[in-house]
Amino acid sequence: MIIISKRSGSKKRRLSDKEIAERYKKGESTTVIAGDAGITPDAVRLVLKKMNVTLCPRGSWKRKYHVNEHYFKTWSNNMAYILGFFAADGFISDQQQMISFSQKEESILLKIREKLHSNHPILRNKNSGVYMLNVNSKILKQDLLRLGMVPRKSMTLKFPEIHKAYLNHFVRGYFDGDGNINYKKSQVNIVGGSKEFMYSLRDCIAVHGIRCYAKPSGQYVRVIVSGRKSIFEFSEWIYSDHELCIQRKLDEFNQEKMDKTELVDVKHLKTKAAVKERKEKFLYELSKHASEKDVCEKLGILMNTYRTWLKKDPEFSHAAEKLINHIKGD
């Protein structure tokens, strides 16, 4: 509907509600938009309120640097990728209204900055060689917190709720931040400090029929995609309908020249590492106040197998007993 400006008599407004909202989201001031639309800045603000657009503080357009502060309000392939990348290589300040991306490869930060409609500078740490994109925005910070990102997230991050249409883009973003491919060992490795996040990551990859497992390693957990066929299937999935990515990693996947039907994974053996991983997962699920029977059912472990672990592995038995006693004490 076209609105008649009170100040301009019969002059028709030159921009629709949608055009006004989109231009404001990209960082244009209400004054500039008002001039192009032929209405007053106050009239622009009324349109924005009607369109449920969060208003920035007056004068914020005068900042030296600009950014689309509402970027993380709308899901898209690129938004999911950037969220995944942030989960791996992002930082939320405790004290300041600031978010930060860091990476050794400047090119991906340039692409992310472009998608955020930002002109913030990309800085480089002279000692580490790491590039950083620091963005000051209370709204971006609040939206990332709403999506599950937290300060000091290394060990506490939880896997966010993501529609399946965007899941591969999120995983590609996280892989670009904290993953690598090793064709000599026929492995893709993705590392993280939060056990809950990493086990959820493993599950969302495995549900697509891709062979993978989680391996605790000190304070960290590695999700490993093993076998040439599985690596090929993993790359097919995460790069489906992609735009943003670290080109070097995509090129590494493209080294595989064989047809998918000719690729075969080496038979997966139940190594000591694999058994250790299952025990770690069992203890983790048990720590969430689940019963032994429920944990066995969830992980597909026979109760007889669990009893054998208790009998033959004193360290595991002690850890399980401690958790059970703690739960009973609560």
Backbone torsions as a table, in degrees:
resi	resn	phi	psi	omega
1	MET	NA	137.2	179.8
2	ILE	-90.1	129.4	-179.2
3	ILE	-100.4	140.3	177.6
4	ILE	-90.3	123.6	179.2
5	SER	-71.5	131.1	180.0
6	LYS	-64.6	-33.2	-176.2
7	ARG	-80.7	-20.2	-175.8
8	SER	-109.6	17.1	176.0
9	GLY	64.0	-117.2	-176.4
10	SER	-93.4	5.2	-177.4
11	LYS	-67.6	131.1	-177.0
12	LYS	-83.0	146.5	176.0
13	ARG	-67.5	140.5	-172.0
14	ARG	-97.9	-4.7	178.4
15	LEU	-128.3	142.0	177.8
16	SER	-78.3	169.0	177.1
17	ASP	-57.0	-44.5	-177.7
18	LYS	-63.6	-42.3	-179.9
19	GLU	-64.7	-39.0	178.1
20	ILE	-63.6	-45.4	-179.3
21	ALA	-63.4	-43.3	-178.0
22	GLU	-66.0	-41.5	179.9
23	ARG	-67.0	-36.5	178.2
24	TYR	-67.3	-40.2	179.7
25	LYS	-63.7	-27.8	179.6
26	LYS	-82.1	-0.6	174.0
27	GLY	106.0	3.8	179.1
28	GLU	-75.9	145.8	-178.4
29	SER	-77.5	158.5	178.4
30	THR	-64.5	-29.9	179.9
31	THR	-66.7	-45.4	179.7
32	VAL	-64.7	-45.7	-179.8
33	ILE	-62.1	-41.3	-179.8
34	ALA	-60.5	-41.9	179.7
35	GLY	-61.9	-41.3	179.8
36	ASP	-73.1	-30.5	-177.1
37	ALA	-85.8	-17.2	-178.7
38	GLY	79.1	27.6	178.1
39	ILE	-133.3	-179.7	-179.4
40	THR	-86.8	158.8	175.5
41	PRO	-57.6	-36.5	178.1
42	ASP	-63.3	-37.9	178.0
43	ALA	-66.0	-36.4	176.4
44	VAL	-62.0	-44.9	179.7
45	ARG	-62.5	-34.4	177.2
46	LEU	-65.5	-39.9	177.4
47	VAL	-63.3	-43.7	-179.0
48	LEU	-62.7	-40.3	177.9
49	LYS	-64.4	-40.4	179.3
50	LYS	-64.1	-32.9	-179.6
51	MET	-88.0	7.2	178.7
52	ASN	58.5	37.8	176.7
53	VAL	-93.8	126.8	179.1
54	THR	-66.7	127.0	-177.7
55	LEU	-85.9	136.7	174.8
56	CYS	-80.3	156.9	177.0
57	PRO	-56.8	144.1	-179.4
58	ARG	-59.8	136.2	179.7
59	GLY	89.9	-5.7	-176.9
60	SER	-65.9	-23.8	179.2
61	TRP	-66.5	-16.1	-179.3
62	LYS	-80.8	-2.7	179.2
63	ARG	-58.7	153.9	-180.0
64	LYS	-66.3	-37.0	-178.1
65	TYR	-114.7	148.6	-176.6
66	HIS	-122.4	157.6	177.9
67	VAL	-161.6	151.0	172.9
68	ASN	-77.5	97.4	-173.3
69	GLU	-69.5	-12.1	-177.1
70	HIS	-104.9	15.4	-173.6
71	TYR	-58.1	-41.0	-174.9
72	PHE	-86.1	12.2	176.7
73	LYS	-87.2	-20.4	-175.7
74	THR	-122.1	124.5	179.9
75	TRP	-73.0	140.6	173.2
76	SER	-158.0	171.8	178.4
77	ASN	-58.6	-45.5	-178.2
78	ASN	-70.8	-37.0	178.1
79	MET	-62.8	-42.2	179.1
80	ALA	-63.4	-40.6	178.3
81	TYR	-61.8	-48.3	-177.8
82	ILE	-64.6	-35.7	176.6
83	LEU	-64.4	-43.2	177.4
84	GLY	-63.9	-41.1	178.0
85	PHE	-62.9	-40.7	179.1
86	PHE	-66.0	-37.9	178.2
87	ALA	-58.5	-33.0	-179.7
88	ALA	-87.3	-47.4	-170.2
89	ASP	-125.8	28.3	-179.7
90	GLY	-111.1	165.9	-177.9
91	PHE	-145.6	134.2	173.9
92	ILE	-110.7	125.7	-179.0
93	SER	-73.2	138.5	175.3
94	ASP	-71.5	-45.6	-169.8
95	GLN	-93.5	-29.5	-175.5
96	GLN	-109.4	160.5	175.5
97	GLN	-85.9	67.9	-172.9
98	MET	-140.5	142.8	170.3
99	ILE	-121.0	156.1	-175.0
100	SER	-143.7	138.1	172.2
101	PHE	-110.6	142.6	176.5
102	SER	-137.6	144.7	-178.5
103	GLN	-165.5	152.1	176.8
104	LYS	-78.2	-17.7	-179.1
105	GLU	-106.6	111.0	-174.9
106	GLU	-64.6	-30.6	-172.3
107	SER	-57.7	-40.1	-178.3
108	ILE	-70.8	-32.7	177.2
109	LEU	-68.9	-33.4	175.4
110	LEU	-63.5	-40.8	179.1
111	LYS	-67.2	-42.6	179.4
112	ILE	-64.4	-43.6	178.3
113	ARG	-58.3	-40.3	179.1
114	GLU	-63.0	-43.4	-179.5
115	LYS	-66.5	-29.6	178.9
116	LEU	-82.6	0.1	-176.4
117	HIS	53.0	45.9	-176.2
118	SER	-110.3	151.6	172.4
119	ASN	-120.2	18.9	177.6
120	HIS	-63.7	143.5	-178.6
121	PRO	-71.8	150.8	172.2
122	ILE	-101.1	119.6	-175.9
123	LEU	-102.7	160.1	178.4
124	ARG	-127.8	130.2	175.4
125	ASN	-75.3	118.7	-175.5
126	LYS	-65.2	-30.3	-177.8
127	ASN	-77.6	-47.6	-175.9
128	SER	-93.0	-20.2	-176.5
129	GLY	78.6	5.8	-178.2
130	VAL	-81.8	136.6	176.3
131	TYR	-89.6	146.1	-178.7
132	MET	-133.1	136.7	173.2
133	LEU	-115.7	105.2	-179.8
134	ASN	-101.0	126.5	-177.3
135	VAL	-123.3	122.1	177.7
136	ASN	-88.8	113.8	180.0
137	SER	-166.7	116.6	176.9
138	LYS	-65.6	-38.3	-176.6
139	ILE	-68.9	-45.0	177.7
140	LEU	-60.9	-41.4	178.7
141	LYS	-61.6	-46.2	-179.8
142	GLN	-62.9	-40.8	-179.3
143	ASP	-67.5	-38.4	177.7
144	LEU	-67.4	-37.1	175.4
145	LEU	-63.7	-41.3	178.8
146	ARG	-62.4	-33.1	-178.7
147	LEU	-84.0	0.5	174.3
148	GLY	107.0	-5.1	176.0
149	MET	-75.9	140.4	-176.5
150	VAL	-136.5	155.1	172.7
151	PRO	-62.4	148.9	-179.7
152	ARG	51.0	52.2	-171.1
153	LYS	-83.7	-7.2	-171.6
154	SER	-49.3	-44.9	-174.5
155	MET	-105.3	-5.8	-172.3
156	THR	-120.1	-3.7	-174.9
157	LEU	-60.9	135.3	175.0
158	LYS	-107.7	150.5	-179.1
159	PHE	-70.8	123.1	-176.9
160	PRO	-71.9	162.1	175.7
161	GLU	-79.9	117.3	-175.7
162	ILE	-131.3	130.7	176.6
163	HIS	-61.7	142.7	-175.3
164	LYS	-58.2	-24.5	179.6
165	ALA	-66.5	-22.6	-177.1
166	TYR	-111.7	1.0	-172.7
167	LEU	-64.0	-42.4	-178.9
168	ASN	-64.6	-31.7	179.2
169	HIS	-71.5	-39.1	176.2
170	PHE	-62.7	-45.3	-179.4
171	VAL	-65.0	-39.1	177.6
172	ARG	-61.9	-40.1	178.1
173	GLY	-63.4	-43.1	179.9
174	TYR	-67.8	-39.8	177.7
175	PHE	-61.3	-42.4	178.8
176	ASP	-63.0	-30.4	178.9
177	GLY	-79.6	-44.6	-171.6
178	ASP	-134.4	33.2	-179.5
179	GLY	-131.9	162.6	176.1
180	ASN	-152.4	163.3	179.7
181	ILE	-120.7	136.0	179.2
182	ASN	-128.6	97.7	-176.5
183	TYR	-70.6	-26.0	178.9
184	LYS	-63.2	-39.0	178.2
185	LYS	-94.5	-0.9	-177.0
186	SER	54.3	51.6	-177.8
187	GLN	-139.1	144.8	163.9
188	VAL	-110.2	128.7	-179.5
189	ASN	-115.1	131.1	173.8
190	ILE	-127.4	129.7	-173.0
191	VAL	-120.0	147.7	177.2
192	GLY	-161.4	160.9	-177.3
193	GLY	-93.7	-21.7	-178.6
194	SER	-87.8	114.0	-179.5
195	LYS	-60.4	-43.4	-177.7
196	GLU	-61.0	-44.1	179.8
197	PHE	-64.8	-46.1	-174.2
198	MET	-68.6	-38.1	176.8
199	TYR	-67.6	-35.2	175.8
200	SER	-67.5	-37.7	176.5
201	LEU	-62.0	-45.1	177.7
202	ARG	-58.2	-44.6	-177.5
203	ASP	-64.4	-38.9	-176.9
204	CYS	-74.1	-22.0	173.5
205	ILE	-79.2	-45.0	-176.5
206	ALA	-63.9	-30.8	-177.1
207	VAL	-65.3	-16.4	176.7
208	HIS	-91.1	13.2	176.7
209	GLY	79.5	14.2	-179.4
210	ILE	-93.3	125.6	-176.7
211	ARG	-71.4	121.5	178.2
212	CYS	-156.4	163.5	177.5
213	TYR	-150.9	160.6	178.6
214	ALA	-104.5	138.7	-177.3
215	LYS	-131.1	109.8	176.0
216	PRO	-61.4	139.1	179.8
217	SER	-144.7	92.1	-175.5
218	GLY	65.8	-126.7	179.1
219	GLN	-83.1	-3.6	-174.7
220	TYR	-115.9	167.1	176.1
221	VAL	-126.9	134.0	175.9
222	ARG	-106.3	131.6	169.4
223	VAL	-98.3	122.2	-173.4
224	ILE	-117.7	123.5	170.9
225	VAL	-96.4	119.8	-169.9
226	SER	-118.5	132.8	177.5
227	GLY	106.7	142.4	-176.1
228	ARG	-62.2	-39.9	179.4
229	LYS	-66.5	-42.9	-179.9
230	SER	-64.7	-39.5	177.9
231	ILE	-62.3	-42.7	178.7
232	PHE	-61.6	-45.7	-179.8
233	GLU	-65.0	-38.1	177.8
234	PHE	-62.1	-46.2	-179.4
235	SER	-66.0	-38.8	177.0
236	GLU	-58.5	-41.0	-177.1
237	TRP	-71.5	-52.3	-173.2
238	ILE	-70.9	-26.1	-178.7
239	TYR	-96.4	5.6	177.4
240	SER	-63.0	124.6	176.6
241	ASP	56.4	41.0	-175.9
242	HIS	-92.3	159.2	169.6
243	GLU	-128.2	-59.3	-179.9
244	LEU	-80.8	138.0	173.6
245	CYS	-174.0	165.6	169.1
246	ILE	-86.0	113.9	-171.9
247	GLN	-59.6	-37.0	-178.7
248	ARG	-58.7	-39.0	-178.5
249	LYS	-73.2	-37.7	175.6
250	LEU	-62.2	-41.0	178.8
251	ASP	-62.2	-35.3	179.0
252	GLU	-65.7	-41.2	176.6
253	PHE	-63.9	-35.7	-176.5
254	ASN	-74.0	-0.5	174.2
255	GLN	-66.4	-26.1	-178.9
256	GLU	-71.7	113.8	-174.7
257	LYS	-101.0	-15.5	-175.9
258	MET	-74.4	153.7	174.4
259	ASP	-67.8	145.5	-177.2
260	LYS	-55.2	-37.0	-177.3
261	THR	-68.6	-17.6	-179.4
262	GLU	-92.2	-10.4	-177.4
263	LEU	-84.5	139.2	-179.7
264	VAL	-136.5	135.0	174.6
265	ASP	-82.5	143.3	173.1
266	VAL	-65.5	142.5	-178.1
267	LYS	-55.6	130.9	-177.5
268	HIS	-79.3	117.1	-179.7
269	LEU	-95.8	149.1	177.0
270	LYS	-81.4	79.9	-179.0
271	THR	-77.3	170.9	177.1
272	LYS	-59.3	-37.2	179.6
273	ALA	-63.8	-39.1	-179.4
274	ALA	-68.0	-40.8	178.3
275	VAL	-65.9	-41.4	178.1
276	LYS	-60.4	-39.4	178.6
277	GLU	-62.4	-42.0	-179.7
278	ARG	-64.3	-38.2	178.2
279	LYS	-66.6	-41.4	177.8
280	GLU	-61.5	-42.6	179.1
281	LYS	-64.9	-40.0	178.9
282	PHE	-60.1	-48.0	-179.0
283	LEU	-64.7	-37.0	179.1
284	TYR	-64.2	-45.6	179.2
285	GLU	-66.1	-36.9	179.3
286	LEU	-65.3	-33.2	-179.2
287	SER	-67.4	-16.1	179.7
288	LYS	-89.6	22.4	176.4
289	HIS	67.1	29.9	174.2
290	ALA	-89.4	154.7	178.0
291	SER	-78.8	160.2	179.7
292	GLU	-59.8	-40.8	-179.6
293	LYS	-64.7	-43.1	-179.1
294	ASP	-64.6	-38.5	179.5
295	VAL	-65.2	-43.5	178.2
296	CYS	-59.2	-43.5	-179.7
297	GLU	-66.1	-41.2	-178.5
298	LYS	-65.5	-39.5	-176.2
299	LEU	-93.4	-2.5	-179.5
300	GLY	70.2	36.2	-179.8
301	ILE	-108.3	131.5	178.0
302	LEU	-69.4	144.9	177.6
303	MET	-60.8	-33.2	178.1
304	ASN	-63.8	-37.6	177.3
305	THR	-64.5	-42.7	178.4
306	TYR	-61.4	-42.5	-179.9
307	ARG	-66.1	-34.8	177.7
308	THR	-65.6	-40.8	176.9
309	TRP	-59.9	-44.2	-179.3
310	LEU	-61.4	-37.2	-175.3
311	LYS	-76.9	-38.6	-171.1
312	LYS	-103.1	-8.6	-178.5
313	ASP	-125.5	91.5	-177.4
314	PRO	-56.9	-38.3	-179.2
315	GLU	-65.1	-44.2	177.5
316	PHE	-65.6	-42.7	-179.2
317	SER	-60.1	-43.2	179.8
318	HIS	-64.5	-43.0	-179.5
319	ALA	-65.1	-41.9	179.5
320	ALA	-65.9	-43.4	180.0
321	GLU	-62.0	-40.4	179.5
322	LYS	-62.9	-42.6	178.9
323	LEU	-66.4	-41.7	-179.3
324	ILE	-64.5	-42.6	179.6
325	ASN	-65.6	-37.4	178.6
326	HIS	-64.3	-41.5	179.7
327	ILE	-65.6	-43.0	178.5
328	LYS	-64.3	-34.4	179.5
329	GLY	-67.9	-31.4	177.2
330	ASP	-70.9	NA	NA
